[in-house]
Amino acid sequence: MDMIVNIGTIIGNRYEILEKVGTGGMADVYRAKDHRLNRFVALKVLKTEYSEDTKFVSKFRQEAQAVAAITHPNIVSVYDVGEEEGMHYIVMEFVDGITLKRYIDQKGKLKVKEAVGIALQIAAGLDAAHSNNIIHRDIKPQNILISREGTAKVSDFGIAKAASSNTITANAMGSVHYISPEQARGGFSDEKSDIYSLGVTLYEMLSGTMPFTGESAVAVALAHIQEDAAPLAAIDATIPKGLSNIVSKCMQKKTEMRYASAADLIADLKMFLQDPSGDYGIVKPIYGDSETIFISNSDVNTLKAATPHTNVDPEPVDDEDEEDVDPKLEKALIIGSVAVAVIIFIILIFLLGRFIGLWGSSSAEPEGTPTPVPTATVDPSTIPEGQTLVPDVFNESLESAGQILEESGLKYRIENQDNNEVEKDYAIGTNPEAGSTVEEGSEVILYISNGPVKSGLISVIGKTVEEATSDLELAGYQVQVGSEVYSDTVEKGKVAYTDPKAGEQVDSGSMITLHVSKGKENVKVQVPNLIGMTRAEAKEAIREAKLTLGETSKSYSSYDVGEVCVQSPVAGKEVKEGTAINITISKGPEPTYRYVGSCTIENPFEFDTDDPAKFKFVLKQDGNTTPIETITLSYSDFPYQLSNVIGYSTNQGTIIVYQNGENIASYPISFKKEKE
């Protein structure tokens, strides 16, 4: 390939290369600007060593042809495919976010609702792909991107084929921790293989661990075929049994016992969210079918050929991609009744192994995948006794590289080198080189990166254009102003970043492009419904929606004490991120009161011999006139006590006394407020 890709290169007369964001086995990934549609994209460029290989070029285009036919929010979109001066490339959606693998590593494990929500999105993307006769065959957290908005997107359809293609080779097995039993055996795989891998991914989200681990890739692959994963509910009592059963059904050994489709899985997950205590994932037994799974010699050979010995302990590492194969020694594999100790020496099959993961992530995060050197499998019988092969440790951490060399029977000493491509404390290579035959126990040199040279372009981030221009020109560079960009960290009007980036080696007189901040992007989010939640629940919901809790007040309402009864803004309204949401907490129903008074009526009779008379007592208070009592009384009934007179307030009232219809007297009456 004659064309060289550098920062600022224009491809296809429209795509400007902005920065390199990652590298995969067969392709480099760049963030680019599509000047025709004014948007950022991910540009995947096939590496030089594969551009002249028509088979690989065909595979490279297959990804675009397979995925471009699908438009779905949970699948990374493919926009364009092209070739320029012998360079083959695909233009894809640029996802601003991180991989699900890194998200799990950061959080340890996910909450049930969050994990199920992500699984629903992945299943929706798979359902769309399966509806278009496309099988992914490599579902794993490393191939799921989580955008800044929280959307899960399935990426890396690098080994996807139309479902009408009825074969899959051992070279397309996918990553060993997530492969289905049928993939591990090198057999036919279909949509249900993706469902199995999604089940493993959901298992990891909920538990933070892999269902199967082992000392080698072969051991893990055999576990997928022979062993049952521990039910989630058994290892974590907080995981509902219904959800544990859903995951177990996804991971059934027999394809006919799994979910028939991604749509069926989606239905169960949605029902679980509505009723977490329900019974889901019921597996119907297949009567007359043996539970024992036998592995033929051909199956074993497939596993051995496709998964050489590798350390597969799932500890978090800096590399985003899980290595599908590794150059380690596999010893003493015993199958069935045949006990044959076989010493197998296999070097890393980068060309074929990376055919599995042809496409790197389109995320903005570097994938950290080492550049492969095409090699061939070495027949162990051709290696003289007492000798071994130097394994490839490129881009392995210092600890991992040392372990790989020691497990290959080699000693090593470390030499440090500056390197702009390999991260600090990661392996650059060895001397002798990988693939060389050396005596067992001999010493090799392990070259470890010091990282980039600590000099280069000065940083002007956060400075005004005038200040940055002055500093750069004094340093001997030319300066131009490029596009405006949103930035969460740099205030509006100041330099957000430069092309080339600060610290990069740049020749004197080079053109430096300043990209100026437009400030934070006004991202709109929807206000969640908080009514009926406790204050703590409302606060968490507000935080998850990227909003802030505003003022909290209290009021009487029909809601229970402690529940949110009023919110502002109302649920469903679109507001800017960070908007304050005010809530009112219920004090319960408002209590009711009554006003009670009493009054003593003096004797209106002159003599005890006077005839009884008809008396009427009337209350006047706050403009109201209310009859209290009408009764016939005689001389002996007085003084008469009016008790429990109900008034209208605590204001003083008046009792008017009528005798035989004539107003004869009035008395003041006071009231007290009492709770009913």
C-alpha positions in Angstrom: 0.0 0.0 0.0 1.6 3.2 -1.2 -0.7 5.6 0.7 0.4 6.6 4.2 -2.2 7.7 6.7 -1.2 10.7 8.9 -3.0 13.2 11.0 -4.6 15.6 8.5 -4.7 13.1 5.6 -7.9 13.5 3.5 -9.3 10.2 2.3 -12.0 9.9 -0.4 -12.0 13.6 -0.8 -14.1 13.9 2.4 -12.7 12.1 5.5 -10.0 14.0 7.4 -7.9 11.9 9.8 -7.9 13.5 13.2 -6.3 10.9 15.4 -5.5 7.2 15.7 -7.7 5.7 18.4 -6.9 2.0 18.2 -5.5 -1.0 16.3 -7.0 -4.4 15.6 -5.5 -7.6 14.2 -6.0 -6.6 10.6 -7.0 -2.9 10.7 -6.1 0.4 12.3 -8.9 2.6 13.7 -8.9 6.4 13.3 -11.3 9.2 14.4 -12.0 11.2 11.3 -14.2 14.2 10.3 -16.6 13.7 7.4 -16.6 17.2 5.8 -19.4 16.4 3.5 -21.9 15.6 6.3 -20.1 17.5 9.0 -19.8 14.7 11.5 -17.2 12.6 13.3 -16.8 9.0 12.1 -14.6 6.0 12.8 -12.4 5.0 9.9 -11.0 1.4 9.7 -8.0 1.0 7.4 -6.8 -2.5 6.4 -3.1 -2.9 7.4 -0.5 -2.8 4.7 0.5 -6.5 5.0 -3.0 -7.6 4.1 -4.1 -5.1 1.5 -2.7 -7.1 -1.4 -4.4 -10.3 -0.2 -7.6 -10.6 -2.2 -9.1 -13.0 0.4 -8.6 -10.7 3.3 -9.8 -7.7 1.2 -12.9 -9.6 0.5 -13.4 -10.4 4.2 -12.7 -6.8 5.0 -15.6 -5.7 2.7 -17.9 -8.4 4.1 -18.2 -6.5 7.4 -19.5 -3.5 5.5 -21.8 -5.5 3.3 -23.2 -7.5 6.3 -23.8 -4.6 8.7 -24.6 -1.8 6.3 -27.9 -3.6 5.5 -29.0 -3.1 9.1 -30.1 0.2 10.6 -30.6 -0.2 14.4 -29.8 1.9 17.4 -28.1 -1.0 19.1 -25.7 -1.8 16.2 -22.8 0.3 15.2 -23.7 1.7 11.8 -21.6 1.3 8.6 -21.7 4.4 6.4 -19.3 3.8 3.6 -16.6 1.5 2.2 -13.9 2.4 -0.2 -10.4 2.1 -1.7 -7.8 4.7 -2.4 -4.2 4.1 -3.7 -4.4 0.5 -2.7 -5.7 1.3 0.8 -9.0 -0.3 1.8 -11.2 1.3 4.4 -14.6 1.2 6.0 -16.4 4.3 7.4 -18.4 3.6 10.6 -20.4 5.3 13.3 -18.1 6.9 15.8 -19.2 5.9 19.3 -18.1 8.2 22.1 -17.9 5.9 25.0 -16.2 2.7 26.4 -16.5 -1.0 26.0 -18.8 -3.0 28.2 -15.7 -5.0 29.3 -14.1 -1.9 30.7 -17.4 -0.7 32.2 -17.6 -4.1 34.1 -14.0 -3.8 35.2 -14.6 -0.3 36.6 -17.8 -1.3 38.5 -16.9 -4.9 39.5 -20.4 -6.0 38.8 -23.6 -4.3 37.7 -26.9 -3.8 39.5 -29.7 -6.2 38.3 -31.8 -3.5 36.5 -28.7 -2.0 34.8 -27.4 -5.4 33.6 -30.9 -6.4 32.3 -31.3 -3.1 30.6 -28.0 -3.5 28.8 -28.8 -7.2 27.9 -32.1 -6.0 26.4 -30.3 -3.6 24.1 -27.8 -6.2 23.0 -30.6 -8.7 22.4 -32.5 -6.1 20.4 -29.4 -5.5 18.2 -28.9 -9.3 17.7 -32.6 -9.7 16.9 -32.2 -7.1 14.1 -29.1 -8.9 12.8 -30.7 -12.3 13.0 -33.7 -11.0 11.1 -31.3 -10.1 8.3 -29.7 -13.6 8.4 -26.6 -12.3 10.0 -24.9 -14.1 12.9 -22.3 -12.3 15.0 -20.5 -15.3 16.3 -18.2 -13.2 18.6 -20.5 -11.6 21.2 -18.5 -10.6 24.3 -18.2 -7.4 26.4 -15.2 -6.3 24.4 -17.5 -6.0 21.3 -20.2 -4.1 23.1 -19.8 -0.3 23.2 -21.6 1.8 25.8 -22.1 5.4 24.6 -22.0 8.4 26.8 -25.8 8.4 26.7 -25.9 4.9 28.0 -26.8 3.2 24.7 -25.4 -0.3 24.2 -24.2 -1.0 20.6 -23.0 -4.3 19.1 -19.8 -3.9 17.1 -17.2 -6.0 15.5 -19.2 -8.1 13.0 -15.7 -9.2 11.8 -16.6 -12.9 11.7 -20.2 -12.5 10.9 -21.6 -14.4 8.0 -25.0 -14.7 6.4 -26.9 -17.4 8.2 -27.4 -19.2 4.9 -23.7 -20.1 5.0 -23.8 -23.4 6.8 -20.2 -23.7 8.0 -17.9 -22.2 10.5 -14.3 -23.2 10.9 -12.3 -23.5 14.1 -10.5 -20.3 13.1 -13.7 -18.4 13.7 -14.5 -19.7 17.1 -14.5 -16.3 18.8 -13.1 -15.6 22.3 -12.8 -18.7 24.4 -14.6 -17.4 27.5 -17.7 -16.6 25.6 -18.0 -19.2 22.8 -20.9 -21.7 22.6 -20.3 -25.4 22.9 -21.0 -25.9 19.2 -18.4 -23.2 18.3 -15.8 -24.8 20.7 -16.3 -28.1 18.9 -16.0 -26.4 15.5 -19.5 -27.4 14.4 -22.4 -25.6 12.9 -23.5 -22.4 14.7 -26.5 -20.2 14.3 -28.5 -17.5 16.1 -28.6 -19.6 19.2 -24.8 -19.4 19.4 -25.1 -15.6 19.8 -27.8 -16.2 22.5 -25.3 -18.5 24.4 -22.6 -15.8 24.3 -25.0 -13.1 25.4 -25.9 -15.4 28.3 -22.2 -15.6 29.3 -22.0 -11.8 29.0 -25.0 -11.3 31.2 -23.6 -13.8 33.7 -20.4 -11.7 33.9 -22.3 -8.4 34.2 -24.3 -9.7 37.2 -21.5 -11.6 39.0 -18.4 -9.8 37.9 -16.9 -13.2 37.1 -16.7 -15.7 34.1 -18.8 -18.8 34.3 -15.8 -20.9 33.2 -12.1 -20.5 33.8 -9.1 -22.7 33.4 -5.4 -23.0 33.1 -5.6 -23.0 29.3 -7.9 -22.0 26.4 -8.5 -25.7 25.8 -9.6 -26.2 29.4 -12.1 -23.4 29.1 -13.4 -24.6 25.8 -13.9 -28.1 27.2 -15.7 -26.6 30.2 -18.2 -24.9 27.8 -18.8 -28.4 26.3 -18.9 -30.5 29.4 -19.6 -28.5 32.5 -22.6 -26.6 33.9 -22.0 -23.1 35.1 -22.9 -22.4 38.8 -26.4 -20.8 38.8 -26.2 -17.1 39.6 -28.7 -17.4 42.4 -26.4 -19.9 44.1 -23.4 -17.6 44.1 -25.2 -14.4 44.9 -28.4 -14.6 46.9 -29.4 -11.0 45.8 -29.9 -12.1 42.2 -33.5 -13.2 41.7 -34.1 -16.8 40.8 -36.1 -15.9 37.7 -33.2 -13.9 36.3 -30.7 -16.7 37.2 -32.9 -19.1 35.3 -33.0 -16.8 32.2 -29.2 -16.8 32.1 -29.1 -20.5 32.6 -31.5 -21.1 29.7 -29.3 -18.9 27.4 -26.3 -21.1 28.4 -27.8 -24.5 27.8 -25.4 -27.0 26.2 -28.0 -28.1 23.7 -29.2 -25.5 21.3 -32.8 -26.7 21.3 -33.0 -26.0 25.0 -32.0 -22.4 24.7 -34.3 -19.5 23.7 -35.5 -20.1 20.2 -34.7 -16.5 19.3 -33.5 -13.2 20.6 -37.1 -12.0 20.6 -38.1 -14.7 23.0 -35.2 -13.7 25.3 -36.3 -10.1 25.1 -39.9 -11.1 26.1 -38.7 -12.9 29.3 -36.3 -10.1 30.3 -39.1 -7.5 30.0 -41.5 -9.7 32.0 -38.8 -10.0 34.7 -38.5 -6.3 34.9 -42.2 -6.0 35.5 -42.3 -8.8 38.1 -38.8 -9.8 39.4 -40.4 -12.5 41.6 -41.8 -14.4 38.7 -40.7 -17.7 37.3 -38.9 -17.4 34.0 -36.4 -19.2 31.8 -38.1 -22.5 32.2 -36.2 -25.2 30.3 -38.4 -28.0 28.9 -36.6 -31.4 29.3 -35.9 -33.4 26.1 -36.9 -36.9 27.1 -34.8 -39.7 25.9 -31.8 -37.5 25.3 -28.6 -38.3 27.1 -27.2 -35.7 29.5 -23.7 -36.9 28.9 -21.8 -35.0 26.2 -19.1 -37.1 24.5 -16.2 -35.5 22.7 -14.8 -37.2 19.7 -11.1 -37.3 18.7 -11.9 -34.9 15.9 -13.5 -32.5 18.4 -10.3 -32.6 20.5 -8.2 -32.0 17.4 -10.4 -29.0 16.6 -10.0 -27.6 20.1 -6.2 -28.1 20.1 -5.8 -26.5 16.7 -8.0 -23.6 17.4 -7.1 -22.8 21.0 -3.4 -23.3 21.9 -2.3 -23.2 25.5 -2.9 -19.8 27.0 -3.3 -18.3 30.5 -7.0 -17.6 30.6 -7.5 -16.4 34.2 -9.9 -13.6 33.7 -8.1 -10.9 35.6 -8.6 -7.4 34.3 -5.9 -6.2 31.9 -5.3 -3.0 30.0 -6.0 -4.5 26.6 -9.6 -4.1 25.6 -9.7 -7.3 23.5 -9.5 -10.6 25.1 -6.8 -12.6 23.3 -8.4 -15.5 21.5 -5.1 -17.4 21.2 -1.7 -17.2 23.0 1.7 -18.7 22.4 1.9 -20.9 25.5 2.7 -24.6 26.0 -0.2 -27.0 26.4 0.8 -30.2 28.3 -0.8 -33.5 29.0 -4.3 -33.2 27.6 -6.1 -36.5 28.5 -9.4 -37.3 26.7 -11.7 -40.2 27.6 -9.9 -43.5 28.1 -7.0 -42.6 26.0 -4.2 -41.3 28.3 -1.6 -39.9 26.0 0.8 -37.2 27.2 1.4 -34.9 24.2 3.9 -32.0 24.4 2.5 -29.4 22.0 4.5 -26.3 21.0 2.4 -23.8 19.1 3.3 -20.2 18.3 0.6 -17.5 18.1 -1.4 -17.7 14.9 -1.8 -14.0 14.5 -3.0 -14.1 10.9 -5.6 -16.7 11.4 -6.4 -16.0 15.0 -7.0 -12.3 14.3 -9.3 -13.3 11.4 -11.7 -13.8 14.3 -11.4 -10.2 15.5 -10.7 -8.6 12.1 -12.5 -5.4 13.1 -11.4 -3.4 16.2 -13.8 -1.3 18.3 -15.1 1.9 16.8 -15.0 3.4 20.2 -12.8 6.4 20.9 -10.8 4.3 23.3 -7.6 2.6 22.1 -8.1 -1.1 21.9 -4.5 -1.9 22.7 -4.3 -4.9 20.4 -0.8 -5.9 19.2 0.1 -5.7 15.6 0.2 -9.3 14.3 3.0 -10.9 12.4 1.7 -13.6 10.0 3.1 -16.9 11.1 2.3 -20.6 10.6 1.7 -23.3 13.0 4.9 -25.2 13.8 4.8 -28.9 13.9 6.1 -29.9 17.4 7.9 -32.9 15.8 10.2 -30.6 13.9 11.5 -29.0 17.0 14.6 -30.8 18.4 14.3 -32.3 21.8 15.5 -29.9 24.5 14.6 -26.8 22.5 11.5 -24.6 22.5 10.0 -21.6 20.6 10.3 -18.0 21.8 6.7 -16.9 22.3 5.3 -13.6 21.1 4.8 -11.1 24.0 4.2 -7.9 22.0 2.0 -5.4 24.0 1.7 -7.7 27.0 2.2 -6.2 30.4 5.6 -6.7 32.1 4.1 -9.2 34.5 2.2 -11.1 31.8 5.2 -11.2 29.4 7.5 -12.5 32.1 4.9 -15.2 33.0 4.6 -16.2 29.3 8.3 -16.6 28.9 8.7 -18.6 32.2 5.9 -20.9 31.2 7.7 -21.5 27.9 10.7 -22.7 29.9 12.8 -19.5 29.3 14.7 -17.1 31.5 14.7 -13.4 30.6 16.4 -10.1 31.5 14.7 -6.7 30.9 16.0 -3.9 28.8 14.0 -0.7 28.6 13.5 1.4 25.4 11.6 4.5 24.5 8.7 3.7 22.2 5.9 6.0 20.9 3.7 3.1 20.0 3.7 0.8 23.0 2.4 1.9 26.4 4.8 2.3 29.3 5.7 -1.0 31.1 4.4 -3.1 28.2 6.4 -5.4 26.0 7.9 -4.3 22.7 9.4 -7.7 21.8 12.2 -10.1 22.5 15.7 -11.0 21.3 15.8 -13.6 19.8 12.5 -12.7 18.1 9.2 -14.5 18.6 9.1 -17.8 16.7 12.9 -18.5 17.0 14.0 -21.9 18.2 16.2 -21.8 21.3 17.4 -24.2 24.0 15.0 -24.7 26.9 16.2 -22.7 30.0 18.1 -20.2 27.9 17.9 -16.5 28.5 16.2 -14.0 26.2 16.1 -10.2 26.3 12.7 -8.8 27.0 12.3 -5.2 25.7 9.9 -3.1 27.9 8.6 0.3 26.7 9.4 3.5 28.6 6.5 5.1 26.8 6.9 8.0 24.4 9.9 10.2 24.5 9.3 12.9 27.1 9.6 15.8 24.7 7.7 17.2 21.8 4.9 19.7 21.0 4.1 22.0 24.0 0.6 22.0 25.4 -1.6 25.1 24.9 -4.8 23.5 26.1 -6.9 26.0 28.1 -5.2 29.1 26.6 -6.8 31.7 24.4 -6.2 31.5 20.6 -4.0 34.6 20.9 -1.9 33.1 23.8 -1.6 29.7 22.1 -0.6 31.2 18.8 2.1 33.4 20.4 3.5 30.4 22.4 3.6 28.1 19.4 5.1 30.6 17.0 7.8 31.4 19.5 8.5 27.6 19.6 9.0 27.7 15.8 5.7 26.3 14.5 3.0 27.6 12.1 -0.5 28.0 13.5 -4.0 27.8 12.1 -7.4 27.6 13.7 -9.5 24.5 13.0 -13.0 23.5 13.9 -14.9 24.4 17.1 -15.6 21.4 19.4 -17.6 20.8 22.5 -15.6 20.2 25.7 -16.6 19.2 29.2 -13.3 20.5 30.6 -12.2 23.5 28.6 -14.2 26.7 28.8 -15.7 28.3 25.7 -13.3 30.3 23.5 -10.1 28.5 24.6 -8.0 25.8 23.0 -9.6 22.3 23.6 -6.9 20.3 21.8 -4.3 20.6 19.0 -3.5 18.6 15.9 -0.9 17.1 16.4 -1.4 16.5 20.1 0.8 17.9 22.8 3.9 15.8 23.5 4.1 14.4 19.9 7.3 14.7 18.0 6.8 17.5 15.5 9.3 19.0 13.1 10.1 22.7 13.5 8.0 24.8 11.1 5.1 22.3 11.0 1.5 23.5 10.9 -0.3 23.2 14.2 -4.1 23.3 14.2 -5.9 24.8 17.2 -9.4 23.4 17.9 -11.3 25.9 20.0 -13.8 24.9 22.7 -17.5 25.7 22.3 -18.0 24.8 26.0 -20.1 22.0 27.3 -22.6 20.5 24.9 -26.2 21.1 25.9 -27.3 17.5 26.0 -31.0 17.1 26.6 -32.3 14.4 28.9 -35.8 13.4 30.0 -36.9 14.1 33.5 -37.8 10.8 35.2 -41.1 10.2 37.0 -40.4 10.6 40.8 -43.9 10.5 42.1 -44.4 7.9 44.8 -40.6 7.4 45.4 -38.8 8.0 48.7 -36.4 10.9 48.8 -33.4 8.5 48.5 -35.0 6.7 45.5 -35.8 10.0 43.8 -32.2 11.3 44.4 -30.7 8.2 42.8 -33.1 8.4 39.8 -32.2 12.0 39.4 -28.5 11.2 39.5 -28.8 8.4 37.0 -30.6 10.8 34.6 -27.6 13.1 34.9 -29.7 15.8 36.7 -29.3 17.3 40.1 -31.6 17.4 43.1 -32.9 20.9 43.8 -35.0 22.1 46.7 -36.9 19.7 48.9 -40.1 20.8 50.6 -42.9 19.1 52.6 -46.6 19.3 52.2 -49.8 17.4 53.1 -51.1 15.1 50.3 -52.9 11.9 49.7 -49.5 10.1 49.3 -48.0 8.2 52.1 -45.6 10.0 54.5 -42.1 10.3 53.0 -43.2 9.8 49.3 -42.6 12.4 46.6 -46.0 14.0 45.8 -44.9 16.9 43.6 -41.9 17.4 41.3 -40.8 20.3 39.1 -40.1 20.1 36.2 -42.7 17.4 35.6 -41.9 13.9 34.4 -41.2 13.5 30.7 -40.0 17.0 30.1 -36.7 17.4 28.2 -34.2 19.5 30.0 -30.4 20.1 29.9 -28.1 17.8 31.8 -27.5 19.0 35.3 -30.9 20.7 35.6 -32.1 21.0 39.2 -35.2 19.0 40.0 -37.3 20.3 42.9 -39.4 17.8 44.9 -42.1 18.0 47.6 -42.3 15.2 50.2 -45.7 14.2 51.5 -46.6 14.6 55.2 -49.6 12.4 54.6 -53.3 13.5 54.6 -53.9 16.9 56.2 -55.5 16.5 59.7 -59.0 18.0 60.4 -60.0 20.1 63.5 -63.1 21.3 65.3 -63.8 24.2 67.6 -65.6 23.3 70.8 -67.1 25.7 73.4 -69.5 25.7 76.4 -71.8 28.3 78.1 -73.8 28.5 81.3 -77.4 30.0 81.0 -78.8 31.7 84.1 -82.4 31.2 85.4 -84.8 33.5 83.6 -87.7 32.5 85.8 -88.7 34.7 88.7 -90.6 32.1 90.8 -90.4 28.4 91.1 -94.1 28.2 90.5 -93.8 29.7 87.0 -94.9 27.4 84.2 -92.3 25.7 82.1 -91.3 27.5 78.9 -89.9 26.6 75.5 -86.3 27.8 75.1 -84.2 28.1 71.9 -80.4 28.7 72.0 -78.7 30.2 68.9 -75.0 30.6 68.2 -73.7 33.7 66.4 -70.0 33.6 65.3 -68.0 34.9 62.3 -71.2 36.1 60.6 -72.8 32.7 60.9 -76.1 32.1 62.8 -76.6 28.5 63.9 -79.4 27.0 66.1 -77.8 25.0 68.9 -80.8 23.5 70.8 -84.5 23.9 71.3 -85.9 22.5 74.7 -88.6 23.0 77.3 -87.2 23.9 80.7 -88.6 24.8 84.1 -87.3 26.8 87.0 -85.5 23.8 88.5 -83.5 23.2 85.3 -81.4 26.3 85.7 -78.6 27.3 85.7 -78.5 25.4 82.3 -75.2 24.2 80.9 -74.7 24.3 77.1 -71.8 21.8 76.4 -69.9 20.7 73.3 -71.1 23.7 71.2 -69.4 23.4 67.8 -68.2 26.7 66.4 -66.4 28.0 63.3 -63.1 29.2 64.8 -61.4 30.2 68.0 -63.0 33.6 67.8 -65.5 34.5 70.6 -69.2 33.9 69.7 -72.5 34.8 71.3 -75.4 32.5 72.5 -78.8 34.1 72.0 -81.6 32.8 74.4 -85.2 32.8 73.2 -88.0 32.1 75.6 -91.3 31.2 74.0 -90.0 32.9 70.8 -88.9 36.1 72.6 -85.2 37.2 72.7 -84.6 37.5 76.5 -80.8 37.3 76.9 -77.3 36.7 75.3 -74.1 35.1 76.6 -70.5 35.2 75.4 -69.0 31.9 74.5 -65.3 30.9 73.8 -64.0 28.1 71.7 -60.9 25.8 71.7 -59.4 24.0 68.7 -59.4 20.2 69.0 -58.2 17.6 66.6 -61.0 15.3 65.4 
